[in-house]
Amino acid sequence: MFFGTTEATAVTYDGTTKLTVITPPHDKGSVDVSVRNPAPDHAEAILSGGFTFEETIAPVPTDFSGRLWNKRAIKLSWTASTVPSQYEIYMGNSSDLDSSEYLGTTAGTEYMFEDLEANRYYYFWLRTINRDGTSKFTACKDNPIYVSSSDITNRPPTATVDTINTRIELAAGRLQIIVGEDLTFWRYPTYEILLDANQRKASEIELLIPSEGIDKNSVTTIQVVGNNFRIDLPLRALRTVEYQEFRRNNAEFYVKWLLTPAPPSYLESLALNLHGYQVVGGFTVLASIQSPVRETGMSLFASDINVGWFQVRSSLTPLRAYGYDSFSRKWTDVTAFVNTVSGLVTTRVGRSDSYIIAGKVN
Amino acid sequence: MTHKKSVKILVSLLIIALLSSVTVSGVGAAETYSGVSYSDSLLQNASFQDIAGHWAQIAIYRAAALGIVRGEGTKFRPNSTASREDVLGTLIRLADLEGAAQNLNVDPKDEAGHLNPWGANYVALAQAMGIITDDERRKTNWQTAATREETAYWMARTLNYLPVYGQAQQAIYGFSDWRSFTKSRIPYCEAIIGAQIMNGTGGKFNPQKAITRAELAAVLDKASQVYLPSKGYRNLQGTIGNTSFVGGLPGVTNNHYQVVQDDGQSFFMMVDSGRDFLVCKNRSIGKSSFLNTGDNVKVMIGPNREIILVEATSGMQSFLDGVLDYLDLSGNRLYVTGWDGKNYIYPLSPLCKVNLSGYPARLNDLIAGQQVSLFLNGTQVSEIRSAVTYPSSGALPREANSAYGSLFRKSTDELSIRDDNGRPFTYALTSDTRYYVNGLSASYYDLKIGDYLKLTLDNNRKIVRVDVRRDDAGYKIYLARMYDINSVFGEIRFDSVSGYQSGNLTGLGTDSLVLSAAQDMEAFVGNRKLSLLELEKYRGDYAYFVTARRGDQERVVRLVVREDTERKVTGKVQEVNGTLNSLTIKYEPDRLYYDSGTIVVRDNRLIDGDAINSGDDVVVFAERESDNSLRARLIVINSPETESRYSLYRGYLRDVLDRSRFEIGSASRMEDNKWRGDYSYNDFYYDYQTRFLYADSDGVERFGDSGFYNDDEDYEGLDVYIIAEGDRALAVIILDGIRFTSESISRGRITAITADDMELGNVSNWSSYSESWSTPGGDLRLKLKYAVAVRNGRGQDPSTLNVGDPVYLLRASVNGVSGDEYASLILVE
């Protein structure tokens, strides 16, 4: 008994006028039905277009199996159903199908389950789904699959975002230093950030200091030295009023501390206010506190920060550093130390502001 | 005596020297351009008497100013046809090949056939360039009119436009009469039409029709806009800010015009007795003396920094009334909400006048929230008028204040936005805050991360009103090769196009794609921002880009150039650090860095990298940098998007309390796509809008609130499924002897629907183990027998669903029986 060219799965002889036949799996469409007598007769009768196969619910695969795979997953596999369909996989931690939950759908014949936890039993079920509906569930032959902790040691590694070590980036002349969280446990007086030759050339520098370090460490001073500058930033200087206010509403954040050369136009306008002096250079310090959602300025520091600025040696001596107080409209001398040999003028920086380095005109 | 005279001379020389040094210092700071010495003859060439009011008038002026059209006498005859030799001549002049043509030796016999004195030379050059054959040269009547097709073909050849073959041929087939083109010329005509130099009318190109002289001028004008920038020509725009005369030697006047551009930068146009330039203002042509302070000008500048033509408009162009939101003096911009409810941003003219209650005032006197009338000249604001309504200046009431930025974090009591400079701000919401999307009333749930917001704030910096400016439709993500970039028309031509579809970049059927750049398009290479002109350098490179529908067109809104390598990483974000701009993905041993150039897409919004959360399910396209780090170029987030105004419950109906209230027991609630909790008893309100469905082994019944109340005793103790908004039940399923089994959550778009079942396309299923949506592909067919739906805050029967609706639903088998799969609770998103 043939349907098209495929032989019937089973034929039962029910008398001279009747055969009971189970049709073979077959693609959709009409086929000829042919009945052939056994040997030696081989007489044949054909009914052309006698049977039409229609798509049905896909029979569920019978060889659904699973095993641990490469210490990171359970790999489930099965052979494809004879009718095109997708496969839905359900999973549970007990043998009760009712308590299982949907895991995933695939059109392929395997599925990787990667979210493994140690010391657990896993049960899997599979069913087919297509336009005509869903099949019955079939349980995985290997149910339950037990995952022990030794089964999943040495999994593939996952990278971590390194916030522990200090990271330095140089882009377009600006040096960005994200101070690492190792600052928190630094018990030495200075936390020195070493720069390479390229980084030392930068004229703008941005320091991002983690709040945890500021909170838990009050003894350390951050030190950065470049070709144009030298920063000695005691952490306690950052515990300002604004900082403590910000700390109340925000968990983890950074203090951004920026040092840039002062714009020449600003220096010029300042020079007009400072009679009898010639301005030879200057810098601007800007500090702010930023969390992912908020940013607020920081004006007065809790103590002085020493900022050294290397100045091209000038004939004007002595060089001094000045800050301008716009409230009292007075210039104050904020010089900490002047090295006349190297040209380093160290300034006591008490707030976010611009500072000038000037010499008296004789 | 002689001594005295020499002193006098010295003094006057000194004054001249001083004056000229003043001129130099005043002007030298900015770009300076000057007129041309032959401005008189140019003006004469361009002063046609018969083009006043003609549609091609400006184009004719431009062509004349460029010297492409000349020697025509006092009449241009715009509506007569252009002869073949003239068309060739103008094209050769545009390509700057006239010198070559004039140097050719021409047989005097050949000159007989030409009216144009150089006609024979033009034709000879065309033959030498291989544009025409010797046969054509001899047999063609060069004095008769050229066809439009000939013009396009010759133009492509003289200006070296490469022929377009194969699938890239698109533009020409848009014309219904494309069959009338000569076949061999189609690839060349395609290049010209594709570059938008020539176009048709009424869907026809009329290739065999004679071209009129006005059409020719218009075509030359467009061609020059595309062709000349590559030859060093530039167009600048701005407002005349200042004019001043500087007297030099006797009889010599120097005049310079300061032009302030939209970004606040200035350049100067110099005029002296020997050099001047053409000015076209109010549809008439003249010289620099036409210009006045306050005129809005478009300046065409030649490769030798000479001014070729200035197009000026003067006076008020348009007018806008509204409320001042914000004055950005450093950015030279004004933010205004018009009475139509839309937000406008305008650059200020350098001469912007402010007038308060009839008195002159300064920009600083304006306050946010004030009603203003803006007078616009070109794109710039030339005058602001308003009235002083507050009792005294000094301490001004700040009643209204606005903040602009893109939303990157939201919670029920706060919104965090990032302004245009990338700084984060957080503002508090109140219970009275109103929400508008594109001017229409909306709700908190309509705000999506990545939306561009305008927040109106009260005195306490709390949000009174949220306005969302949103692109008309969804974003599409592509990877393609940039085959051609035309910065003049803001157009990018792509080939080898792949589109992003469920985690993959798959090749699209169409091989080439032509898209316009949106006004606010941002293009990057690495984290460096590029203008469209700079992007031209990357022709031939691949780029990831995102498009949105703006107006009636799909436009490119963001683009990042891809380098040589490409790596795809998929998985769940393990850790994000906004300060370090990097993230890690589970089982991926490399950290992924992102930057301002990285395209990040979630929920059909462009967001910034800092808005990625750990736990997000991402697809990352990255490349390996020279320092061996992985840099993400495109990140697509398949977010769980758990936030919904509706919640789903299940339990048993414990008691119908009264006509508007019932109580359920053993309630669990859908949270993060999973049934959670045992909320013991839960009260719900119901009303005439609540839909009920009762199902038992005999069938199903649908009814309203009175049906439910009248049969309440029959229903008590039965299992119920509920869609609720707050504590208001919108739709309820009551199951009698029927059990939903193997439940799962799916979402997708309805592709077909009948009374009995519906089909979903683009289906994704929620897997609670991997906590992500997986998209197996293919359709899903669900029976609607046991389904209820909710749309726009109202319970509905599933028959009201439409094809195209995006749905989120709970599906299940019934009583553990295989076969049909049923939808139960359906939310239209």
HADDOCK unambig.tbl for C-alpha pairs under 7 A between the chains (distance, minus, plus):
assign (segid A and resid 57 and name CA) (segid B and resid 819 and name CA) 6.95 0.50 0.50
assign (segid A and resid 101 and name CA) (segid B and resid 742 and name CA) 6.95 0.50 0.50
assign (segid A and resid 102 and name CA) (segid B and resid 744 and name CA) 6.01 0.50 0.50
assign (segid A and resid 102 and name CA) (segid B and resid 767 and name CA) 6.11 0.50 0.50
assign (segid A and resid 103 and name CA) (segid B and resid 767 and name CA) 5.00 0.50 0.50
assign (segid A and resid 103 and name CA) (segid B and resid 768 and name CA) 6.87 0.50 0.50
assign (segid A and resid 103 and name CA) (segid B and resid 769 and name CA) 6.39 0.50 0.50
assign (segid A and resid 104 and name CA) (segid B and resid 767 and name CA) 5.91 0.50 0.50
assign (segid A and resid 104 and name CA) (segid B and resid 774 and name CA) 6.92 0.50 0.50
assign (segid A and resid 105 and name CA) (segid B and resid 776 and name CA) 5.82 0.50 0.50
assign (segid A and resid 106 and name CA) (segid B and resid 776 and name CA) 5.46 0.50 0.50
assign (segid A and resid 107 and name CA) (segid B and resid 776 and name CA) 6.86 0.50 0.50
assign (segid A and resid 115 and name CA) (segid B and resid 769 and name CA) 6.97 0.50 0.50
assign (segid A and resid 115 and name CA) (segid B and resid 770 and name CA) 6.64 0.50 0.50
assign (segid A and resid 131 and name CA) (segid B and resid 780 and name CA) 6.59 0.50 0.50
assign (segid A and resid 131 and name CA) (segid B and resid 781 and name CA) 5.52 0.50 0.50
assign (segid A and resid 133 and name CA) (segid B and resid 819 and name CA) 4.62 0.50 0.50
assign (segid A and resid 133 and name CA) (segid B and resid 820 and name CA) 4.54 0.50 0.50
assign (segid A and resid 133 and name CA) (segid B and resid 821 and name CA) 5.84 0.50 0.50
assign (segid A and resid 134 and name CA) (segid B and resid 818 and name CA) 5.36 0.50 0.50
assign (segid A and resid 134 and name CA) (segid B and resid 819 and name CA) 4.52 0.50 0.50
assign (segid A and resid 134 and name CA) (segid B and resid 820 and name CA) 6.03 0.50 0.50
assign (segid A and resid 134 and name CA) (segid B and resid 821 and name CA) 6.49 0.50 0.50
assign (segid A and resid 135 and name CA) (segid B and resid 818 and name CA) 4.96 0.50 0.50
assign (segid A and resid 135 and name CA) (segid B and resid 819 and name CA) 5.74 0.50 0.50
assign (segid A and resid 136 and name CA) (segid B and resid 818 and name CA) 4.90 0.50 0.50
assign (segid A and resid 156 and name CA) (segid B and resid 587 and name CA) 5.49 0.50 0.50
assign (segid A and resid 157 and name CA) (segid B and resid 587 and name CA) 5.37 0.50 0.50
assign (segid A and resid 157 and name CA) (segid B and resid 588 and name CA) 6.53 0.50 0.50
assign (segid A and resid 157 and name CA) (segid B and resid 589 and name CA) 5.40 0.50 0.50
assign (segid A and resid 158 and name CA) (segid B and resid 585 and name CA) 6.68 0.50 0.50
assign (segid A and resid 158 and name CA) (segid B and resid 586 and name CA) 5.29 0.50 0.50
assign (segid A and resid 158 and name CA) (segid B and resid 587 and name CA) 4.42 0.50 0.50
assign (segid A and resid 158 and name CA) (segid B and resid 588 and name CA) 4.91 0.50 0.50
assign (segid A and resid 158 and name CA) (segid B and resid 589 and name CA) 4.76 0.50 0.50
assign (segid A and resid 159 and name CA) (segid B and resid 584 and name CA) 5.67 0.50 0.50
assign (segid A and resid 159 and name CA) (segid B and resid 588 and name CA) 6.18 0.50 0.50
assign (segid A and resid 159 and name CA) (segid B and resid 589 and name CA) 4.56 0.50 0.50
assign (segid A and resid 159 and name CA) (segid B and resid 590 and name CA) 5.43 0.50 0.50
assign (segid A and resid 159 and name CA) (segid B and resid 591 and name CA) 5.66 0.50 0.50
assign (segid A and resid 160 and name CA) (segid B and resid 575 and name CA) 6.96 0.50 0.50
assign (segid A and resid 160 and name CA) (segid B and resid 584 and name CA) 5.98 0.50 0.50
assign (segid A and resid 160 and name CA) (segid B and resid 591 and name CA) 6.86 0.50 0.50
assign (segid A and resid 161 and name CA) (segid B and resid 575 and name CA) 6.72 0.50 0.50
assign (segid A and resid 161 and name CA) (segid B and resid 577 and name CA) 6.85 0.50 0.50
assign (segid A and resid 161 and name CA) (segid B and resid 582 and name CA) 6.76 0.50 0.50
assign (segid A and resid 161 and name CA) (segid B and resid 583 and name CA) 6.39 0.50 0.50
assign (segid A and resid 161 and name CA) (segid B and resid 584 and name CA) 6.52 0.50 0.50
assign (segid A and resid 161 and name CA) (segid B and resid 591 and name CA) 6.75 0.50 0.50
assign (segid A and resid 292 and name CA) (segid B and resid 424 and name CA) 6.98 0.50 0.50
assign (segid A and resid 293 and name CA) (segid B and resid 416 and name CA) 5.95 0.50 0.50
assign (segid A and resid 293 and name CA) (segid B and resid 424 and name CA) 5.26 0.50 0.50
assign (segid A and resid 293 and name CA) (segid B and resid 425 and name CA) 6.06 0.50 0.50
assign (segid A and resid 293 and name CA) (segid B and resid 426 and name CA) 6.07 0.50 0.50
assign (segid A and resid 294 and name CA) (segid B and resid 424 and name CA) 5.28 0.50 0.50
assign (segid A and resid 294 and name CA) (segid B and resid 425 and name CA) 5.24 0.50 0.50
assign (segid A and resid 294 and name CA) (segid B and resid 426 and name CA) 6.08 0.50 0.50
assign (segid A and resid 295 and name CA) (segid B and resid 424 and name CA) 6.11 0.50 0.50
assign (segid A and resid 295 and name CA) (segid B and resid 425 and name CA) 6.80 0.50 0.50
